[in-house]
């Protein structure tokens, strides 16, 4: 619990700093979009607004998930990070659709764009996003909430890069469609990141098997124990990305069920790094009360 508190506090401090930078530069890009007439800058500003919303939710979630489990929330509040990650993914999709919609409207007659100012503002956004990515990179492996924030910022960084490229193309070649092309590319990349985040979040919420684990491999490993004749009711799911749970019924004729339990427990912890285990040892002929799961 102490490690979890420290982890959330560390992420919280990083998020707060990134939120402040994001808000400041979001307004800069809105003003820049008005002055330059650039859809790419408006798209980037809109994405930064989503970043701000997503980062604020992620920041609030670090407080919620630190709350201890209770009699009514026996697993605690870890799933809040998954819910927020799902919302972040949906927000990202919304931004992508908005960019595409605005791009289609402008495609008929692309307006002139003030390229030099567009490049300067987008470069500032690029720097802000690089700072955010560097701060969050170490936290994304085991925290889907941080990963959602990271993907939002990564999408924004791609937007800044694309806007800079479009600015140079417009400046040197007066090809104003570059602004629209880059905007569409940004929208596609944002959609891809959003769909991955949504898929991963839904898999956890639906209690799917974690993607890094093979349930057939787990079953084979358990049946490899000489004390186990067969098993049933094997379920593996996640409370959060770093909190995997397993439950299983083992059939064994070994005279010491505690020995069977100890061996199965050691196997699952050491070989598969599953720390939350519920194992029931049953004698042969014990009624299998299947739960239809």
C-alpha positions in Angstrom: 0.0 0.0 0.0 2.9 2.4 0.8 4.5 1.7 -2.6 1.2 2.3 -4.3 0.8 5.6 -2.5 4.3 6.7 -3.5 3.7 5.7 -7.1 0.5 7.7 -7.3 2.0 10.7 -5.6 4.9 10.6 -8.1 2.5 10.4 -11.0 0.3 13.1 -9.5 3.2 15.6 -9.2 4.2 15.0 -12.8 0.6 15.4 -14.0 0.1 18.7 -12.2 3.2 20.2 -13.8 2.1 18.9 -17.3 -1.4 20.3 -16.8 -0.1 23.8 -16.1 2.1 23.7 -19.2 -0.8 22.3 -21.3 -3.2 25.0 -20.3 -0.8 27.9 -21.0 0.1 26.6 -24.4 -3.5 25.6 -25.3 -4.4 29.3 -25.2 -1.3 30.2 -27.2 -2.4 27.8 -29.9 -6.0 29.0 -30.0 -4.8 32.6 -30.5 -2.2 31.3 -33.0 -4.9 29.4 -34.9 -7.0 32.6 -35.2 -4.0 34.8 -36.3 -2.6 32.2 -38.8 -6.0 30.7 -40.0 -4.4 27.3 -39.6 -6.7 24.3 -39.1 -3.7 22.2 -38.0 -3.1 24.7 -35.1 -6.8 24.6 -34.2 -6.6 20.9 -34.3 -3.6 20.9 -32.1 -5.3 23.3 -29.7 -8.4 21.1 -29.6 -6.2 18.1 -28.9 -4.5 20.1 -26.1 -8.0 20.8 -24.6 -8.6 17.1 -24.6 -5.2 16.6 -23.0 -6.1 19.1 -20.3 -9.4 17.3 -19.6 -7.7 13.9 -19.7 -4.8 15.0 -17.5 -7.1 16.6 -15.0 -9.2 13.4 -14.8 -6.0 11.3 -14.5 -4.7 13.7 -11.7 -8.0 13.3 -9.8 -7.8 9.5 -10.2 -4.5 9.3 -8.4 -6.2 10.4 -5.3 -9.2 8.1 -5.7 -7.2 4.9 -6.4 -5.1 5.5 -3.2 -8.2 5.1 -1.0 -8.2 1.8 0.9 -10.6 -1.0 0.2 -13.9 -1.1 2.2 -16.7 -3.5 3.0 -18.5 -2.1 0.0 -15.5 -1.8 -2.3 -13.5 -4.9 -1.5 -11.1 -4.5 -4.4 -10.6 -0.8 -3.6 -10.8 1.9 -6.3 -8.2 0.6 -8.7 -10.7 0.3 -11.5 -11.1 4.1 -11.6 -7.9 4.4 -13.5 -9.3 2.0 -16.2 -12.6 4.0 -16.4 -10.6 7.2 -16.8 -8.4 5.6 -19.4 -11.5 4.5 -21.4 -12.9 8.1 -21.2 -9.6 9.4 -22.4 -9.7 7.1 -25.4 -13.2 8.2 -26.3 -12.2 11.9 -26.0 -9.3 11.2 -28.4 -11.7 9.7 -30.9 -13.9 12.8 -30.6 -11.0 15.0 -31.4 -10.0 12.9 -34.4 -13.6 13.1 -35.8 -13.7 16.9 -35.2 -10.4 17.4 -37.1 -11.7 15.3 -40.0 -15.1 17.1 -40.1 -13.4 20.6 -40.1 -10.9 19.4 -42.8 -13.7 18.2 -45.1 -15.4 21.6 -44.8 -12.1 23.4 -45.7 -11.1 21.0 -48.5 -13.3 22.8 -51.1 -11.4 26.0 -50.7 -8.4 25.9 -48.4 -7.7 29.4 -46.8 -4.4 31.1 -46.8 -2.2 30.3 -43.8 0.4 32.5 -42.0 3.2 29.9 -42.1 6.0 31.6 -40.1 3.8 32.2 -37.0 2.3 28.8 -37.4 5.8 27.2 -37.3 6.9 29.2 -34.3 3.7 28.3 -32.3 3.8 24.6 -33.3 7.5 24.4 -32.2 6.6 25.7 -28.8 3.9 23.0 -28.6 6.4 20.4 -29.6 8.7 21.4 -26.7 5.9 21.3 -24.2 4.8 17.8 -25.4 8.4 16.5 -25.3 8.6 17.6 -21.6 5.4 15.8 -20.8 6.4 12.6 -22.5 9.8 12.6 -20.7 8.1 13.1 -17.4 5.5 10.3 -17.9 7.5 7.7 -19.8 8.7 5.8 -16.7 5.2 5.5 -15.3 3.3 4.0 -18.3 4.3 0.4 -18.0 2.1 -0.6 -15.1 -0.4 2.3 -14.9 -3.1 2.5 -17.6 -4.1 5.9 -16.3 -0.6 7.3 -16.9 -0.6 5.5 -20.2 -3.8 7.2 -21.3 -2.3 10.6 -20.4 1.0 9.6 -22.2 -0.9 8.7 -25.4 -2.8 12.0 -25.3 0.4 13.9 -25.2 2.1 11.6 -27.8 -0.8 12.4 -30.2 -0.4 16.1 -29.5 3.3 15.8 -30.2 2.6 14.2 -33.6 0.2 17.0 -34.2 2.9 19.6 -33.5 5.4 17.8 -35.7 2.9 17.6 -38.5 2.0 21.3 -38.1 5.6 22.3 -38.3 6.1 20.3 -41.5 2.9 21.8 -43.0 4.1 25.3 -42.1 7.4 24.8 -44.0 5.6 23.3 -47.0 3.2 26.3 -47.1 6.0 28.8 -46.6 8.2 27.5 -49.4 5.6 26.1 -51.9 2.3 28.0 -51.0 0.6 24.6 -51.0 -2.2 25.3 -48.6 -3.6 21.8 -48.8 -0.6 20.7 -46.7 -2.4 22.1 -43.6 -5.4 19.8 -44.4 -3.3 16.8 -45.3 -1.4 17.0 -42.0 -4.6 17.5 -40.1 -6.0 14.3 -41.6 -2.8 12.3 -40.8 -3.0 13.6 -37.2 -6.6 12.5 -37.0 -5.7 8.9 -38.2 -2.8 8.6 -35.7 -5.0 9.9 -32.9 -7.7 7.4 -33.8 -5.3 4.5 -33.8 -3.9 5.4 -30.3 -7.5 5.9 -29.0 -8.7 2.6 -30.3 -5.8 0.7 -28.7 -6.5 2.5 -25.3 -10.2 1.7 -25.6 -9.6 -1.9 -26.4 -7.2 -2.4 -23.5 -9.5 -0.6 -21.1 -12.6 -2.7 -22.2 -10.6 -5.9 -21.9 -9.9 -5.1 -18.3 -13.5 -4.0 -17.5 -14.8 -7.1 -19.1 -12.4 -9.2 -17.0 -10.6 -10.6 -20.1 -7.4 -12.5 -19.7 -4.4 -10.1 -19.6 -2.7 -9.9 -22.9 0.7 -10.9 -21.5 -0.7 -14.2 -20.1 -1.7 -17.4 -22.0 -4.4 -19.2 -20.1 -3.6 -22.5 -22.0 0.0 -22.2 -20.8 -1.1 -21.6 -17.2 -3.4 -24.6 -17.4 -0.6 -26.8 -18.8 1.7 -25.7 -16.0 -0.7 -26.5 -13.3 -1.5 -29.9 -14.7 2.2 -30.5 -14.9 2.1 -30.8 -11.1 2.1 -34.5 -10.3 -0.4 -33.9 -7.4 -3.0 -32.4 -9.7 -5.3 -34.8 -11.8 -7.4 -32.1 -13.4 -8.7 -28.6 -12.9 -11.8 -26.5 -13.7 -13.1 -23.0 -13.1 -9.9 -21.4 -14.2 -10.3 -17.7 -14.5 -7.6 -15.0 -15.0 -8.4 -11.3 -15.0 -7.1 -7.9 -14.0 -8.3 -5.4 -11.5 -5.8 -3.0 -13.0 -2.8 -3.6 -15.4 -0.4 -4.4 -12.5 -3.0 -6.3 -10.4 -3.7 -9.7 -11.9 -6.0 -12.2 -10.2 -6.6 -15.9 -10.7 -9.1 -18.4 -9.3 -9.1 -22.2 -10.0 -10.4 -25.5 -8.6 -7.8 -28.3 -8.5 -8.8 -32.0 -8.3 -6.2 -34.0 -6.4 -6.1 -37.3 -4.5 -3.0 -36.3 -2.6 -3.5 -36.9 1.2 -2.2 -33.4 2.1 -4.3 -30.8 0.3 -2.1 -28.1 1.9 0.9 -29.4 0.0 -1.0 -29.2 -3.3 -2.1 -25.7 -2.5 1.5 -24.7 -1.6 3.0 -26.1 -4.8 0.3 -24.5 -7.0 0.6 -21.2 -5.2 4.4 -21.1 -5.7 4.1 -22.1 -9.3 1.7 -19.3 -10.2 3.6 -16.7 -8.3 7.0 -17.5 -9.6 6.3 -18.6 -13.2 3.5 -16.1 -14.0 3.9 -13.4 -11.4 0.2 -13.6 -10.4 0.0 -12.5 -6.8 -3.7 -12.5 -6.0 -4.7 -16.2 -6.0 -7.8 -18.1 -5.0 -7.2 -21.8 -5.2 -9.6 -24.5 -4.1 -8.4 -28.1 -3.8 -11.0 -30.8 -4.2 -10.9 -34.6 -3.9 -11.8 -36.8 -6.9 -15.6 -37.1 -7.2 -16.3 -33.8 -5.6 -19.3 -32.2 -7.3 -18.3 -29.7 -9.9 -20.7 -26.9 -9.3 -20.1 -25.0 -12.5 -20.9 -21.3 -12.4 -21.4 -21.1 -16.2 -18.4 -18.8 -16.5 
